[in-house]
Amino acid sequence: MSFVKTLATLAIGFAAARGYTKYRDAGGMPAVKDAVKKAGEPGGLVDQWGQQAEKLGVPGGAKTVREMYDRFGGAAEATEAGLGGLIASMTGAATAGGKMMGDMMEAVSGATPASALHEANAKLMIRAMIMAAKADGEIDAAERQKIMDHLTDASEEEIAFVEAALDAPVDVPALAQETGEAMREQIYATSLMAITVDTPAEQAYLAQLGNALGLAPEARAKVHASMGKPAPSA
């Protein structure tokens, strides 16, 4: 695969692993079907993937991701049609979504291997996503297994990297130190994508990360607004 594609698939894996309770509380099956249907709407999942592609420097950026979604559009209907039971349907939707997202990333990148810069940035984003998810200490064994189950196409190197990141302690200063200026906003956005910002621990983590990255309050607020997440604490 590649670390770029692993990043895309891992994002869906986190959604499956962390989302069941929120999925139930948010309205269950109808809410999942509605989210699948709205993936291509303005501000939906496709636009979020496009933003990731822009930040990673994928050729064509958001425009190409949109074109690829239109080409793979049938996957959304297939996902909805396949939703059968509660947990099973949530996992099935996430798996289909992860495959579609990974396929789009691979198609957008073309036949040539991802550049070293893209791969390095994807590794940073994977670590940022995992650290954010661990901010409140709630990645248990079952969640971890669900996350790893989505990486069926990943190489041994990629799986080992993700497992090491899951085992590593949360180290915001180290992550910030390794993040170049051009990636600071994206690392913050990737962390924000992995959490719902509904606990003091998550809010404190984002505040610490934003400070370590040197992001101005205005920049943080812009990221939160673009992703439809609660505004950062003052």
N, C-alpha and C positions, 0 to 999 in steps of 0.2 A: 504494500500500500504506500503510504508516505505519512509523515507526521502532520502534514496539512489535512489529509483525508482523515487521519486518526482524530485530529481535533474536531472536525465536523461530526464524526460519528460519536465521539465521546460526549459532545454536548447533548445529543439525544439520549445517550445512556444515562446521563445525570438526570434528565427529565423523567425517565422511567423509574430510576431508583429513588429519587427524592419526591416524586410527584403523587404517589398514590393517595396519601392523606389529603393533600391539597386538591387533588382531582376529585375525591369524594366530597369534600366540603364545598367545592366550587360548583357542584351540580352533576357530578358523575358522568355517565355515558353521553347525555345530550351535550354537555359542555365540551367533551372530547371531539364529538362529531362536528360541533360548531367550529372548534379551533382548526380542525383539518380543512373544513370548507373555506375558512377565512385565511388560510396560509398565504394565498396569493394577493390578498387585499392590501392596500396602502398601509404600511406600518406593521404588516404581518410577518410571519417567519421568513418569507422569501426576501423581504426588504432587509431583515436582520442579517440573513446570510450574505446579502449583497454588500452590506456595510463591512462585514468581516472580510469579504473578498477585496474590497477597496483598500482596507488597511494592510492586507497581506500583499498587495501589489499583484493580484491575480490578473492576467491579461483580460482586458475588457471590463473588469470590475463588476459593479452592480448590474450593468446593462446585460452582460453576458450571463450572469446568474439568472436574471429574469427570463432571458431567452431560453436557457436550459430548463427552467421550471416549466415554461409553457410546453416544451418538448416532452418533459416527463410528467406532464399534468395529470395523466391518468392514474398515477400512483396515489393521488389524494383520494380519488373515488374508490380505488382498490382497498386503501387503508380503511376507509369508512365502512365499506361493505364487509370487511373482515372482522370488524369489532364484534366479539361474541359474548364475553363474560366480563366481569369486573377487572380482576388483576390480569387475566389473560389478554383482554382487549387492550389494556393500557400498555402492556409489554409489546403486543403485536403492533400497535400504532407507532410506538417508539422505534421498534426495529425497522418497520417500513420507512418511517421518516428518516432514520439514520442512514439506511441504504440509499434512499433518494438523494439526501444531502451529500453523502459521500460520492455517489455517482456523478452528481453535478459538479462537485469540486474537481473530480478527476477529469471530467470532460472539459471543464473550463481551462484546466491547466494544460490540456493537450497531451500528446504522446511523450513529450520530453520530461525527464525527471524534474521534480521541484528543485528550485535553486537552493543553495546552501543557506541563503538569507531567509527565504520563505520557511525552510525547515527549522531554522534556529528560532524564528519568530513564533512558529507554531508550537515549538517546545515550551517557550516562555508562556504562551497563552494556555497551554495544557496545565502547566504548574499553577498559573494564576487561578484557573477555574477550580482546580482541586483544593488549593489553599482556601479559597472563599467558601467552598462547600464544607470544609473542615472547621470553619471559624467557630461554629457553635458545637463542635465535637460530635456530630450526629451521623457520621458515615459508619454504620455498623456492618457486620459480616454479610448480612443479606443484601444490603444496599451495594456493597462492594462487588458481590457476585453478579448482581444485575448490571452494574456498570461494565464489568469485564465481559459479560456475555454478549455485549454489543460489538466487541472488537474481534469478531470472528475472522475478518479479512486482514487484520493487522499482522505485521511481521513479529518475530520473536523479539527483535530489538525494540519495536514500538510497545509491545506488551510489557516488556521489562521496564521501559521508561515510565509507563503509566503506573505500574505496580510500585516502583520506587518512589514516585511522587505521592502515591497514596500512603506509603509508609513513612515518608519524611515529615518532620515537624513543620508547623507553620512558621515560616521565617520571612516576614515581610521585608526587613532591611536587605536581605540577600537578594530577593526577587527584584526589588527596586534598583539595587546596585547593578544588576545585570541587564536592566532595561534601558535601551537607548532612548534618547529624547523623542525620536519619531514614533516610538511604540508606547509611550507612557499613557496616553489617553486610551489606547486600545487595550492595554493590560488592565486598566481600571474597568473598562467596559466589559471585558471578558469575565472578570471577577463578578461584576454586577449581574451578568447574565446567569450565573450559576446559583444565585440566591434570590430570595424574595424580599429581603430587607425588612423582615417582620419580627426580628428579635434584637434586643440590645447588643448581643454578641456580634451579630452581622453588621449592625450599624457602626459599632466600635471598630470592627475590622476594616470596613470601607474607609472610615476616617483615618485610621492608621496608614492604610495603603495610599490614600490620596496625599497625605502629608509626606510620606516617604518618596512618592513619585514627584513631589513638587507641583502638584496640580492646583491651580487657583480654584476657589469656590465656584467661580463662573463656569469653568471648564467641567467641573464635576456635575454641576446642575444641568449643563447641556447634555451630558451623557445620560443622566437619569431621565431627562425629558424625552430624549430620542428613543429610549427603551421602555417608556411607560412605567418606570419604577418610582417609588416614593422619593421625594426630594431628599438630598443628604442633610444630615443634622447640621445646624449652624456651628 
